[in-house]
Amino acid sequence: MSSRHEHVHGPDEPCQAAQDVYADALSAGRIARSAVQSVPCLTDLALLQPDPDDGQWLLPVSASDAMTQLMLAHEQDIRAKQQHAADLAESFGRFIEISAEAASVSSPVTILEGLGTINTALDLAVNECFDELLTIQPEASSRGARALGEALRRVRPLVERGVRMRSMYQHAAREAPMTLAYLRFVGPQRVEVRTLEEIVERMIIIDRKVAFVPAQPDRRVALEIRHPGAVAYLVGAFDQFWQLATPMHEAAYTEATHEGITGVQRSIARLLVEGHLDQNIARRLGMNVRTCRAHIAKLASTLGSNSRAQLGYLIARSGILDET
């Protein structure tokens, strides 16, 4: 018999058993308490709540509502930690200024190695942001709970300071639960969001004075750029992408247009015809490989394809790539 002691994992590592039980609860509208004894994480995460009419049953809660309730429950603790961080930042204020002055004099570009070093440098720069934050976030659809918490921790002081924020994601982010939860929590009046089918690598620009860009594909090495000309160039590139992007509140190309084929599937079809592998297609469109393959399967079913080679032929013959 399973026990709570045996059922140990982090909140960002949901077990398959919990997912199956939660799906059963949603399907049936309720679930017996005895059926969830082996998956206590469901009640820990507030995904199930007692049935007020019958104590032997539990009722499923919308995952989005449960997450929001838990996040709000931790609000006071978060604010206390933020105040502590602000006090530390104030204590280190002059040291940070000296460090920044030395960095700008010694080199306009700093190489940051390791995620810890990168995040520390980014936190220091964001703490000094008072006017504008520009971000490009590829692969936001694969953002996990831990990344969501990190993003909320970093953005909250900016919201309180009234910093203008503009963010760009790929179209796939429109269907990403974690990204949508982040945007709902921050609020559309605080951050302006647009999406594109494909965007460049991750980029963060702070007050048009300092920019962070990855220096390696695994993003474990980054460049902190403070050269005014280089930063201005990156801002110009951001603004060009911004003009081409679709505002989040407007319909993007994701709607079905041809025999039930969505714009996402049409983009996948184009990359398939160009000879790209599933992993490359997923990366370029900002989705995980499993989601990409599900779209490919739907595309094959719609066009009546029995093989990958036949799918390419049917895509070309169908005319879906000719649509605008």
PyMOL commands that set and color helices and strands:
alter all, ss='L'
color gray80, all
select helices_A, chain A and resi 16-28+33-36+41-44+63-73+75-91+93-106+115-127+140-142+145-161+171-175+177-186+228-244+263-273+278-285+289-303+308-318+320-322
alter helices_A, ss='H'
color red, helices_A
select strands_A, chain A and resi 31-32+48-50+57-60+109-113+132-136+164-170+191-196+203-206+210-214+221-225+246-247+256-258+261-262
alter strands_A, ss='S'
color yellow, strands_A
deselect
rebuild
show_as cartoon
